[in-house]
């Protein structure tokens, strides 16, 4: 039995905090909360979960992996999914993968794309989330 009730925050390494903050707010759809006075960290809200963009040396992703690698997924409401994908395209963001996966653990239509440092991100219209309480 887990005592975890949710995710408080997670961090994403970035090489240019202002550029990445603009990307995550203007393109992904997050909301800026606070940036440290030194400018090495920016706190943004992603639908009730805090992301911390943290300044790191280049390159963050020396090898660009495809969508089968590590990625961060953002759940988008069904009625807003198409508009979110169009927002990516309007900002010149390349969609690197697209599918409608069903019958697995995390199900629904999704698209994969990269942030300015090459970190793979996902928009998903989450249609179901299978929770097997007996799995270890």
C-alpha positions, -999 to 999 in steps of 0.1 A, spaced: 0 0 0 14 33 -10 13 65 10 17 86 -21 -13 108 -29 1 125 -60 30 142 -76 42 174 -60 66 184 -88 91 171 -112 121 187 -128 130 190 -165 166 200 -174 169 229 -199 198 249 -212 179 282 -216 154 288 -189 136 319 -204 133 302 -238 120 269 -223 96 288 -200 81 305 -231 79 271 -249 62 253 -220 38 282 -214 30 294 -249 32 261 -268 25 234 -242 0 254 -223 15 256 -188 12 287 -165 43 305 -151 43 305 -113 77 318 -102 113 321 -114 143 323 -90 161 356 -88 193 340 -102 172 327 -131 184 291 -129 149 277 -121 114 284 -133 84 269 -116 54 263 -140 20 247 -134 8 219 -157 -28 213 -148 -22 212 -111 13 196 -112 43 218 -107 72 214 -132 105 230 -124 126 239 -154 162 237 -142 193 252 -159 218 226 -170 249 227 -192 246 217 -229 237 193 -243 207 181 -222 200 154 -248 231 146 -267 213 119 -286 177 126 -297 156 95 -288 123 87 -304 90 85 -285 98 50 -272 123 65 -248 119 86 -217 92 113 -220 68 135 -201 31 132 -209 5 159 -206 -32 149 -204 -54 171 -227 -92 173 -225 -109 154 -253 -125 186 -267 -92 205 -266 -69 178 -280 -71 187 -317 -65 224 -308 -35 215 -287 -20 196 -316 -27 225 -339 -10 249 -315 22 227 -318 21 230 -356 13 267 -355 45 272 -335 65 251 -359 69 222 -335 75 189 -353 52 160 -343 76 130 -342 49 104 -335 12 99 -334 -11 70 -325 -43 60 -308 -32 33 -284 -60 12 -268 -61 -19 -246 -29 -11 -227 -23 6 -194 -24 43 -206 -49 46 -234 -59 72 -259 -49 93 -289 -15 109 -285 12 128 -302 49 131 -294 71 161 -299 103 177 -285 110 207 -263 138 231 -273 164 208 -257 151 177 -274 133 162 -244 104 141 -257 69 153 -246 35 138 -252 0 152 -255 -26 125 -247 -64 125 -247 -64 100 -218 -94 77 -225 -85 51 -198 -59 43 -172 -57 7 -162 -47 3 -125 -39 -33 -116 -37 -32 -78 -23 -67 -77 7 -60 -98 41 -57 -81 
